[in-house]
Amino acid sequence: GVALDEEHFGSLLFVLEDAAVGGDLQFVLDVLSEMQVSRVPVTVSAACAFFSAVQRAKHTCPIESIMKVYRLARSQGVRHDEKGELLEGVIQALTNVEMPDGSTGTPWREALSIFWELREEGEVPKKFVYEKILDFMLKTKNGGLLHLALHLFDQMRQDGIAVNSCVPYRTLIEIMENGSDVHANTWRKALELFEELKENLLRPDERTYSSLVRQLVNAGERELVLDVLEEMREAGEIPSARYLGGPVLLKLLSKEEVARLFGAEAEMQKRERLHRERREAGHYFFRIQRALWSRGPLGASSSSSASSGGGEEAVRLLEEMVVRRVRRFKWIYLEVLKGLSMTRTGSQWELALKVFGRMKADGTKLDARCYAALLRNMERARERSEDENGMRPSPSPFSSLTVFDGLGGSGPSYRSASQWERSLEIWEEMKRDGVLPSVEVYNCLISTMAKAKEGSKWNTALELFAEMKEAGLQPNRITYNALFSALEKAPPPHGSEWEKALSLFETMKAEGVKASSGTFTLLISAMEKARPSSEWVRAEELFTEMKEKNIQPSTHTYNSLIRSLANVPAGSSHWVLALHYFEEMKEEGVPRDLYTYKAIIYALARAEGGGEFDL
């Protein structure tokens, strides 16, 4: 006779979630039906328990059932903090669905509809959601989805989702292959994505290479095919019949060329040796990855000391490879440099210099990716000449590495004391070595200028930007955001270079580069730091433009806007507007932090009679 509520049903569904493994979903569906009969609301937790059961079940679930449960949960009202859980749950469930009429398609329409529905309500999906929807589009084998897939990938980057594997790029390139009969020049875009993948220090796998080669073969681009195949071999990726058999290449290459690539005895021996070397190196590669990333999303945990961090362990494994004469492929070095740049305490740039020196000693063919990886360490370094107590830090226990200190492995001897000067020295060395720069290299340099300890080197940042455009490279959103950061941080007494920032923003829009929440936040912050008084009118105009573009303001955006209204002559009446935006944050579900309260209190205190406000 107990009156059952959503908590009772939720507990039962939680148990049945595990029971569904290897069985059917009928029990779960029966419980949901009883909830409806009893008029008990289907909560987000109940819906997610169902979605989890669907994912684990042995048999597929009708898509109508999944969508019905999703709609039921939505009809009850979903809190802001529940939207992410609901989105992830339904996307996972859609991987195990039965399409109407037994069709072999994928639920990409439903997944995309749910994605945009929650996205428009301010929910920023996690990376796997994006990757899963792209995978649905790939498996649909419909070339007409190419533009949708590219738009989704662009949205992923606008949301600031880190693309730290080749999977999204590979999926897009394979979607382009599906659409090659529909879009005549998709191979060009595939090649652009392939180059972008490498610029971001990501390693293409065999599937990525093979899909690109097949598209180039179909486009008749003989020289590009040979270039990509050679690069593929240098990277240690062995072409296999599974992804790239001889018949594909015979469409464009001669039998002799195919034989040289796949059939000659000497070549086969070379491939087998390379395969052995790659397998041995791969063993170390995965150990290095575990050392770098298993301690948390950004390397070593905050509680671990410098001597026990993942970066030092990765370098120790690299040193072990040198001692045991295991071949160090470029992609291993790049992974180590990438990991050293992403620890929570700032990059371990001293170790990065040692690793870079070892690369040069090994005779590694250095390219823009290698220099970009090193420059990223300089950009993310923390200037730490003294600690909080005024004491100089003790030397790193890895400053006496035996192997890395010999054969040029101790790293280049850059004499500059500051990171921005050191970065410019590396930049000059890169030019002397004849290495062509990339967008990523310029982005790292400009960002380093913005973070200079003694004040933003915005003049140098603008010079680098002009040089970048003269080189024919197209700036992206990261470039412009780094520039805005440099201009926003211009040192006193003149305040921010807000006029230059606004001019560049117009250039950015004219070039079709889409702004992000971070872009507007930096610009509003530049208006706040204008001298002698903040440019609060322009700050409000930017905030309005941001909302018109359906870009969700963040806590930092509101903080900068409120500070811009506070940084006006004392006794002004702008505290009313500041208070309006303070209240709007609560209405919009934007969290308010310590700096929000500091800003609004400062705005009220500066108003006429502000000292008497009852806060």
HUSULCOR-V927581 format. One record per residue. N is the residue number from 1. RES is the residue in one letter. PSI is psi in whole degrees, -180 to 180 (none if undefined). NEAR is the number of other C-alpha atoms within 12 Angstrom. Layout:
((N & RES & PSI & NEAR) (N & RES & PSI & NEAR))
//
This chain:
((1 & G & 8 & 3) (2 & V & 134 & 5) (3 & A & 111 & 12) (4 & L & 137 & 19) (5 & D & -174 & 20) (6 & E & -27 & 28) (7 & E & -40 & 19) (8 & H & -50 & 21) (9 & F & -38 & 33) (10 & G & -40 & 28) (11 & S & -41 & 21) (12 & L & -44 & 27) (13 & L & -36 & 37) (14 & F & -39 & 26) (15 & V & -45 & 21) (16 & L & -22 & 32) (17 & E & -45 & 33) (18 & D & -32 & 26) (19 & A & -20 & 24) (20 & A & -13 & 29) (21 & V & 124 & 20) (22 & G & -3 & 17) (23 & G & -147 & 21) (24 & D & 177 & 24) (25 & L & 8 & 35) (26 & Q & -39 & 24) (27 & F & -44 & 24) (28 & V & -44 & 39) (29 & L & -37 & 31) (30 & D & -40 & 19) (31 & V & -43 & 32) (32 & L & -38 & 37) (33 & S & -41 & 21) (34 & E & -34 & 21) (35 & M & -41 & 30) (36 & Q & -42 & 21) (37 & V & -40 & 13) (38 & S & 0 & 16) (39 & R & 37 & 18) (40 & V & 126 & 24) (41 & P & 140 & 31) (42 & V & 103 & 37) (43 & T & 171 & 37) (44 & V & -41 & 36) (45 & S & -38 & 37) (46 & A & -44 & 42) (47 & A & -42 & 46) (48 & C & -32 & 37) (49 & A & -40 & 42) (50 & F & -46 & 50) (51 & F & -40 & 46) (52 & S & -39 & 36) (53 & A & -40 & 41) (54 & V & -45 & 44) (55 & Q & -36 & 32) (56 & R & -15 & 29) (57 & A & 153 & 28) (58 & K & -37 & 18) (59 & H & 159 & 21) (60 & T & 162 & 30) (61 & C & 139 & 35) (62 & P & 136 & 26) (63 & I & -29 & 32) (64 & E & -38 & 20) (65 & S & -42 & 31) (66 & I & -46 & 42) (67 & M & -34 & 31) (68 & K & -45 & 24) (69 & V & -40 & 38) (70 & Y & -45 & 42) (71 & R & -37 & 25) (72 & L & -44 & 28) (73 & A & -39 & 36) (74 & R & -36 & 29) (75 & S & -20 & 16) (76 & Q & -7 & 21) (77 & G & 126 & 18) (78 & V & 125 & 26) (79 & R & 157 & 22) (80 & H & -40 & 23) (81 & D & -6 & 19) (82 & E & -13 & 27) (83 & K & -40 & 33) (84 & G & -44 & 30) (85 & E & -42 & 31) (86 & L & -44 & 42) (87 & L & -47 & 46) (88 & E & -41 & 36) (89 & G & -47 & 40) (90 & V & -36 & 47) (91 & I & -41 & 44) (92 & Q & -41 & 31) (93 & A & -34 & 39) (94 & L & -8 & 42) (95 & T & -12 & 36) (96 & N & 58 & 31) (97 & V & 160 & 37) (98 & E & 117 & 23) (99 & M & 157 & 24) (100 & P & 142 & 16) (101 & D & 19 & 10) (102 & G & 22 & 13) (103 & S & 159 & 13) (104 & T & 12 & 15) (105 & G & -177 & 25) (106 & T & 157 & 30) (107 & P & 46 & 36) (108 & W & -35 & 34) (109 & R & -47 & 24) (110 & E & -44 & 30) (111 & A & -42 & 37) (112 & L & -37 & 32) (113 & S & -46 & 19) (114 & I & -42 & 33) (115 & F & -53 & 34) (116 & W & -31 & 23) (117 & E & -47 & 22) (118 & L & -31 & 28) (119 & R & -41 & 28) (120 & E & -18 & 19) (121 & E & 9 & 24) (122 & G & -2 & 27) (123 & E & 127 & 29) (124 & V & 109 & 34) (125 & P & 159 & 37) (126 & K & 168 & 28) (127 & K & -42 & 28) (128 & F & -27 & 25) (129 & V & -47 & 37) (130 & Y & -47 & 42) (131 & E & -38 & 35) (132 & K & -41 & 35) (133 & I & -39 & 43) (134 & L & -38 & 44) (135 & D & -38 & 36) (136 & F & -45 & 34) (137 & M & -40 & 38) (138 & L & -46 & 34) (139 & K & -14 & 24) (140 & T & -21 & 25) (141 & K & 39 & 26) (142 & N & 108 & 28) (143 & G & -20 & 27) (144 & G & -9 & 22) (145 & L & 2 & 32) (146 & L & -49 & 32) (147 & H & -37 & 22) (148 & L & -42 & 24) (149 & A & -43 & 36) (150 & L & -39 & 29) (151 & H & -41 & 19) (152 & L & -41 & 34) (153 & F & -40 & 33) (154 & D & -40 & 27) (155 & Q & -37 & 28) (156 & M & -44 & 29) (157 & R & -35 & 28) (158 & Q & -34 & 27) (159 & D & 1 & 30) (160 & G & 21 & 22) (161 & I & 124 & 23) (162 & A & 122 & 22) (163 & V & 91 & 30) (164 & N & 23 & 28) (165 & S & 167 & 23) (166 & C & -4 & 29) (167 & V & -51 & 30) (168 & P & -40 & 40) (169 & Y & -45 & 44) (170 & R & -43 & 37) (171 & T & -44 & 38) (172 & L & -44 & 46) (173 & I & -38 & 46) (174 & E & -34 & 42) (175 & I & -39 & 40) (176 & M & -35 & 44) (177 & E & -40 & 41) (178 & N & -33 & 30) (179 & G & 14 & 29) (180 & S & -25 & 31) (181 & D & -18 & 20) (182 & V & -41 & 19) (183 & H & 116 & 23) (184 & A & -36 & 19) (185 & N & 32 & 21) (186 & T & -26 & 33) (187 & W & -31 & 35) (188 & R & -44 & 23) (189 & K & -37 & 28) (190 & A & -40 & 38) (191 & L & -39 & 34) (192 & E & -45 & 19) (193 & L & -38 & 32) (194 & F & -44 & 36) (195 & E & -39 & 29) (196 & E & -40 & 27) (197 & L & -46 & 29) (198 & K & -36 & 36) (199 & E & -30 & 32) (200 & N & 14 & 33) (201 & L & 29 & 36) (202 & L & 153 & 34) (203 & R & 117 & 36) (204 & P & 143 & 36) (205 & D & -178 & 30) (206 & E & -40 & 28) (207 & R & -41 & 30) (208 & T & -51 & 40) (209 & Y & -47 & 44) (210 & S & -42 & 37) (211 & S & -43 & 39) (212 & L & -44 & 46) (213 & V & -43 & 43) (214 & R & -40 & 41) (215 & Q & -39 & 40) (216 & L & -35 & 37) (217 & V & -48 & 30) (218 & N & -26 & 26) (219 & A & -6 & 26) (220 & G & 21 & 21) (221 & E & 78 & 24) (222 & R & -50 & 23) (223 & E & -39 & 16) (224 & L & -37 & 26) (225 & V & -48 & 35) (226 & L & -40 & 27) (227 & D & -46 & 18) (228 & V & -40 & 31) (229 & L & -40 & 36) (230 & E & -42 & 20) (231 & E & -38 & 25) (232 & M & -43 & 30) (233 & R & -40 & 30) (234 & E & -32 & 23) (235 & A & -5 & 33) (236 & G & 9 & 34) (237 & E & 117 & 33) (238 & I & 120 & 35) (239 & P & 133 & 38) (240 & S & 159 & 22) (241 & A & -24 & 16) (242 & R & -43 & 14) (243 & Y & -25 & 23) (244 & L & 72 & 30) (245 & G & 165 & 22) (246 & G & -43 & 27) (247 & P & -32 & 19) (248 & V & -47 & 27) (249 & L & -27 & 33) (250 & L & -14 & 23) (251 & K & -23 & 23) (252 & L & -33 & 26) (253 & L & 159 & 27) (254 & S & 164 & 17) (255 & K & -36 & 18) (256 & E & -41 & 15) (257 & E & -41 & 21) (258 & V & -40 & 25) (259 & A & -40 & 20) (260 & R & -36 & 22) (261 & L & -36 & 32) (262 & F & -23 & 29) (263 & G & -24 & 21) (264 & A & 145 & 16) (265 & E & -44 & 13) (266 & A & -39 & 14) (267 & E & -40 & 20) (268 & M & -41 & 18) (269 & Q & -40 & 16) (270 & K & -42 & 22) (271 & R & -41 & 28) (272 & E & -41 & 20) (273 & R & -43 & 18) (274 & L & -39 & 27) (275 & H & -42 & 24) (276 & R & -44 & 19) (277 & E & -41 & 26) (278 & R & -39 & 29) (279 & R & -42 & 22) (280 & E & -43 & 23) (281 & A & -36 & 31) (282 & G & -34 & 27) (283 & H & -46 & 21) (284 & Y & -37 & 34) (285 & F & -45 & 31) (286 & F & -33 & 23) (287 & R & -39 & 27) (288 & I & -43 & 38) (289 & Q & -43 & 35) (290 & R & -42 & 25) (291 & A & -39 & 33) (292 & L & -40 & 36) (293 & W & -12 & 29) (294 & S & -12 & 22) (295 & R & 4 & 25) (296 & G & 174 & 21) (297 & P & -20 & 20) (298 & L & 46 & 27) (299 & G & -137 & 36) (300 & A & 146 & 35) (301 & S & 157 & 23) (302 & S & -21 & 18) (303 & S & -15 & 15) (304 & S & 145 & 18) (305 & S & 171 & 18) (306 & A & -33 & 29) (307 & S & -17 & 22) (308 & S & 12 & 23) (309 & G & 166 & 37) (310 & G & -32 & 42) (311 & G & -45 & 48) (312 & E & -38 & 38) (313 & E & -39 & 32) (314 & A & -42 & 41) (315 & V & -37 & 47) (316 & R & -40 & 32) (317 & L & -37 & 34) (318 & L & -40 & 44) (319 & E & -39 & 34) (320 & E & -37 & 23) (321 & M & -38 & 30) (322 & V & -47 & 27) (323 & V & -41 & 15) (324 & R & 6 & 15) (325 & R & 38 & 16) (326 & V & 133 & 25) (327 & R & 130 & 34) (328 & R & 100 & 40) (329 & F & 157 & 36) (330 & K & -37 & 36) (331 & W & -24 & 37) (332 & I & -46 & 39) (333 & Y & -43 & 46) (334 & L & -38 & 41) (335 & E & -41 & 42) (336 & V & -46 & 52) (337 & L & -40 & 48) (338 & K & -45 & 44) (339 & G & -40 & 46) (340 & L & -25 & 48) (341 & S & -6 & 37) (342 & M & 23 & 37) (343 & T & 157 & 37) (344 & R & -21 & 29) (345 & T & 21 & 27) (346 & G & 167 & 26) (347 & S & 154 & 38) (348 & Q & 73 & 43) (349 & W & -29 & 42) (350 & E & -44 & 40) (351 & L & -38 & 46) (352 & A & -40 & 45) (353 & L & -38 & 40) (354 & K & -43 & 41) (355 & V & -41 & 52) (356 & F & -41 & 46) (357 & G & -37 & 32) (358 & R & -38 & 37) (359 & M & -45 & 38) (360 & K & -41 & 28) (361 & A & -32 & 24) (362 & D & -9 & 25) (363 & G & 21 & 17) (364 & T & 136 & 23) (365 & K & 103 & 24) (366 & L & 137 & 31) (367 & D & -174 & 29) (368 & A & -32 & 34) (369 & R & -40 & 38) (370 & C & -47 & 43) (371 & Y & -37 & 49) (372 & A & -40 & 40) (373 & A & -40 & 46) (374 & L & -44 & 52) (375 & L & -31 & 48) (376 & R & -34 & 43) (377 & N & -40 & 44) (378 & M & -41 & 47) (379 & E & -38 & 41) (380 & R & 5 & 36) (381 & A & 149 & 35) (382 & R & 127 & 27) (383 & E & 119 & 27) (384 & R & 62 & 23) (385 & S & -31 & 18) (386 & E & 153 & 12) (387 & D & -173 & 12) (388 & E & -26 & 9) (389 & N & 8 & 9) (390 & G & 8 & 9) (391 & M & 144 & 10) (392 & R & 140 & 13) (393 & P & 152 & 15) (394 & S & 153 & 15) (395 & P & 148 & 14) (396 & S & 138 & 20) (397 & P & -15 & 20) (398 & F & 10 & 29) (399 & S & -11 & 25) (400 & S & 33 & 17) (401 & L & 127 & 25) (402 & T & -51 & 21) (403 & V & -42 & 29) (404 & F & -14 & 36) (405 & D & -9 & 24) (406 & G & 170 & 20) (407 & L & 35 & 20) (408 & G & 9 & 22) (409 & G & -2 & 32) (410 & S & -7 & 29) (411 & G & 155 & 29) (412 & P & 145 & 30) (413 & S & 78 & 19) (414 & Y & 127 & 25) (415 & R & -16 & 15) (416 & S & 145 & 15) (417 & A & -30 & 19) (418 & S & 156 & 27) (419 & Q & -36 & 38) (420 & W & -38 & 39) (421 & E & -39 & 27) (422 & R & -39 & 31) (423 & S & -40 & 42) (424 & L & -33 & 33) (425 & E & -43 & 25) (426 & I & -40 & 38) (427 & W & -44 & 34) (428 & E & -39 & 20) (429 & E & -40 & 22) (430 & M & -43 & 26) (431 & K & -38 & 19) (432 & R & -35 & 12) (433 & D & -2 & 17) (434 & G & 21 & 15) (435 & V & 126 & 21) (436 & L & 133 & 27) (437 & P & 164 & 36) (438 & S & 171 & 37) (439 & V & -40 & 34) (440 & E & -40 & 38) (441 & V & -49 & 42) (442 & Y & -39 & 46) (443 & N & -44 & 40) (444 & C & -44 & 45) (445 & L & -48 & 50) (446 & I & -41 & 47) (447 & S & -38 & 41) (448 & T & -38 & 43) (449 & M & -36 & 43) (450 & A & -27 & 38) (451 & K & 10 & 36) (452 & A & 133 & 33) (453 & K & -39 & 25) (454 & E & 11 & 20) (455 & G & 145 & 25) (456 & S & 133 & 31) (457 & K & 64 & 36) (458 & W & -31 & 36) (459 & N & -45 & 22) (460 & T & -38 & 28) (461 & A & -43 & 36) (462 & L & -36 & 32) (463 & E & -43 & 18) (464 & L & -39 & 34) (465 & F & -44 & 35) (466 & A & -40 & 21) (467 & E & -37 & 21) (468 & M & -45 & 26) (469 & K & -34 & 19) (470 & E & -31 & 13) (471 & A & -1 & 16) (472 & G & 15 & 14) (473 & L & 141 & 21) (474 & Q & 116 & 24) (475 & P & 146 & 34) (476 & N & -173 & 32) (477 & R & -36 & 33) (478 & I & -40 & 30) (479 & T & -52 & 39) (480 & Y & -40 & 45) (481 & N & -39 & 37) (482 & A & -39 & 39) (483 & L & -45 & 50) (484 & F & -37 & 46) (485 & S & -42 & 42) (486 & A & -42 & 42) (487 & L & -34 & 45) (488 & E & -29 & 42) (489 & K & 12 & 38) (490 & A & 133 & 36) (491 & P & 159 & 26) (492 & P & 165 & 17) (493 & P & -2 & 13) (494 & H & -15 & 18) (495 & G & -171 & 27) (496 & S & 155 & 38) (497 & E & 65 & 38) (498 & W & -33 & 36) (499 & E & -42 & 23) (500 & K & -37 & 26) (501 & A & -44 & 35) (502 & L & -38 & 31) (503 & S & -43 & 18) (504 & L & -33 & 30) (505 & F & -38 & 31) (506 & E & -40 & 19) (507 & T & -43 & 19) (508 & M & -46 & 26) (509 & K & -37 & 19) (510 & A & -31 & 12) (511 & E & -1 & 16) (512 & G & 16 & 14) (513 & V & 123 & 23) (514 & K & 135 & 31) (515 & A & 154 & 40) (516 & S & 178 & 36) (517 & S & -40 & 33) (518 & G & -36 & 33) (519 & T & -52 & 43) (520 & F & -36 & 42) (521 & T & -44 & 36) (522 & L & -42 & 42) (523 & L & -43 & 51) (524 & I & -37 & 49) (525 & S & -37 & 44) (526 & A & -39 & 43) (527 & M & -38 & 46) (528 & E & -36 & 39) (529 & K & 6 & 38) (530 & A & 149 & 37) (531 & R & 147 & 25) (532 & P & -13 & 16) (533 & S & 152 & 24) (534 & S & 150 & 32) (535 & E & 67 & 35) (536 & W & -29 & 34) (537 & V & -46 & 23) (538 & R & -34 & 26) (539 & A & -43 & 35) (540 & E & -39 & 32) (541 & E & -42 & 19) (542 & L & -41 & 35) (543 & F & -41 & 36) (544 & T & -44 & 21) (545 & E & -39 & 23) (546 & M & -47 & 27) (547 & K & -32 & 22) (548 & E & -29 & 12) (549 & K & 7 & 17) (550 & N & 35 & 17) (551 & I & 124 & 30) (552 & Q & 120 & 34) (553 & P & 145 & 36) (554 & S & 178 & 34) (555 & T & -43 & 29) (556 & H & -36 & 29) (557 & T & -51 & 42) (558 & Y & -40 & 47) (559 & N & -45 & 40) (560 & S & -39 & 44) (561 & L & -45 & 49) (562 & I & -40 & 49) (563 & R & -35 & 43) (564 & S & -33 & 40) (565 & L & -23 & 46) (566 & A & -32 & 39) (567 & N & 50 & 37) (568 & V & 167 & 31) (569 & P & 139 & 22) (570 & A & 145 & 21) (571 & G & 3 & 21) (572 & S & 171 & 22) (573 & S & 15 & 22) (574 & H & -6 & 33) (575 & W & -25 & 35) (576 & V & -45 & 22) (577 & L & -41 & 26) (578 & A & -43 & 38) (579 & L & -34 & 30) (580 & H & -47 & 20) (581 & Y & -31 & 34) (582 & F & -44 & 36) (583 & E & -35 & 21) (584 & E & -35 & 21) (585 & M & -43 & 27) (586 & K & -43 & 18) (587 & E & -36 & 13) (588 & E & -3 & 21) (589 & G & 23 & 20) (590 & V & 124 & 25) (591 & P & 144 & 24) (592 & R & 129 & 26) (593 & D & -173 & 19) (594 & L & -40 & 13) (595 & Y & -28 & 21) (596 & T & -48 & 31) (597 & Y & -38 & 27) (598 & K & -42 & 21) (599 & A & -45 & 32) (600 & I & -37 & 38) (601 & I & -41 & 28) (602 & Y & -41 & 30) (603 & A & -42 & 41) (604 & L & -38 & 36) (605 & A & -30 & 29) (606 & R & -12 & 28) (607 & A & 160 & 28) (608 & E & 122 & 18) (609 & G & 16 & 16) (610 & G & -28 & 23) (611 & G & -14 & 16) (612 & E & -1 & 12) (613 & F & 137 & 16) (614 & D & 92 & 9) (615 & L & none & 14))
//
